[in-house]
Amino acid sequence: MNETDLHTLSGVFEALSTVIDPEIGLDIVTLGLVYEAKVEDGVADVTFTLTTPGCPMEEAIRGGILNAVGAVDGVREVRPNLVWEPRWHPGMVEGGRL
Amino acid sequence: MATAIPQTIAAPRSPSTDFAGAPPAWLPGMHFAAALAYFACGAAGLVLVAPDLARGAFFVPRVAAVVHLFVLGWLVLSIFGALCQFLPVAIGRQVRWQALAQVSFAAQTAGVAAFVGGLATSHRSVLYLGAGLLTLAFVSFGANLVATLAGAKERSLTFWALAGSSLFLLATPAFGFALAMNLHGDVQLASRFATVAAHAHVALVGFVMLVVVGVAHRLLPMFLLSHGASERPAWISVALLFAGALAIAMPASFGIPRIAAAAALTAGGLVAFFVQAALFFRHRKRRTIDPGMRLAAIGIAGIACALVLAPFALSAGVSNPRLLAAYFVVLVGAIGVFVAGHYFKIVPFIVWYHRFGPLVGKQKVPKVAELYSESAAKVVGALLVFGWIGVAAGTFTGSALVVRAFAGSFLAGALVEGFLMTKIARRRADA
């Protein structure tokens, strides 16, 4: 990852912090739903999960990731990747903010 | 879940989000609008039939009309609408035929009006027209549900609960028809009571409660953010409720063993559901319980009260009509309050999903709970619960004045809930 990508990556995390789970009211970074984000040559890969399989917010959150990260300077492509392993649990939430 | 959202996008092109996994908002929306209207009509009907309830005149057609406004107009229409919205989440598939769901909706909505009108006015042809329309609605929705379930990839608890409920959805009108045909016939009161009891319990245990257990199994953990609870009680509940409803639906000629088996199985199924619900609430990670979930919890507690009353009320039968009427007020009211609580979760969610979901990541969006006033929701809950308990108490003690006064409270709750839901439905994103 070059220096530009590193700079872009911080912008990606900032953007992801604007994507909220509307039922819980916290953003997906604070909730621990973002497992990994990386940027290579302007391509942002975001690996994320949801609080429960079959969560009806899947499309809204995936769309939010596309919207937010897609608007970051230096990002030319966004690839959200939904995974179920490891399974999310409330202990992943930052600082017991539930 | 099928989705039209592209897996990757190229910036800075503005990504379009197409929420293909959910049905169009109008499909559940029209069900909920009609259900709320019938909820208010049923509550107004309670005020009117207060003297009948207070003397335990359970078989008076106008009392039956009010009961059916609640059960067919409020509960069943709400369930049909909620399932249209919920099936993609529960089993990963949208309702199989949306056009048929519209037919079911039209038949159910018109059927309730005709059926209740026919009962209240003793106009037999209108009553039969309503019964025919309701049968069409039940059969078409049941067929749609079965076809949707047939395409499910996973055989989850919710799948089995809904599959079982579809059987009893089809069985309920058969009992209703028998009653309608006998309404003006020469049928002894005792046997009519047995048919009424079987009809009501097949509908409420076999259809309504199986749906409640199946849906709650997905929604309660989701809404409460509950993790780590055992799910075994829910499986036991579905199995016992299904078997219990089958026993209820069997011919009366099986006698006492049938009644004993039906009672034991149904009671066991309900207790297992209470245990499951308690586990979900105990394992919740959200500290606060919002007004919708609180109302749902009160509804579940009310079902438990109905279970305690059931042996006394049903064994006394027509010899203690006020107790019998009070039992049905507690049971139907409890399920009604449970459903009323879920409106504060489902309606804001649908509005948020369609109006604000596509804006996530583009602009600041409200939380789902911010689409309505929490204090107003608490007022609705208080009016409904206060009214429901008061109507049950007034019925049991035989006071028409008490029944009417508390029915007024219940009516106010239903009207304010309808007003709040309309307000939520009108919420739009700022330009």
Interface residues (C-beta under 8 A of the other chain):
Chain A: A15 T18 V19 I20 P22 E23 I24 G25 T51 T52 G54 C55 P56 E58 E59 A60 I61 R62 G63 G64 I65 L66 N67 A68 V69 G70 A71 V72 V75 R76 E77 V78 R79 P80 H89 P90 L98
Chain B: M1 T3 I5 P6 Q7 T8 I9 A10 A11 P12 R13 S14 P15 T17 F19 A20 G21 A22 P88 V89 A90 G92 R218 P221 M222 F223 L225 H227 G228 K285 R286 R287 F349 W352 Y353 F356 G357 P358 L359 V360 G361 K362 K364 V365 P366 K367 V368 A369
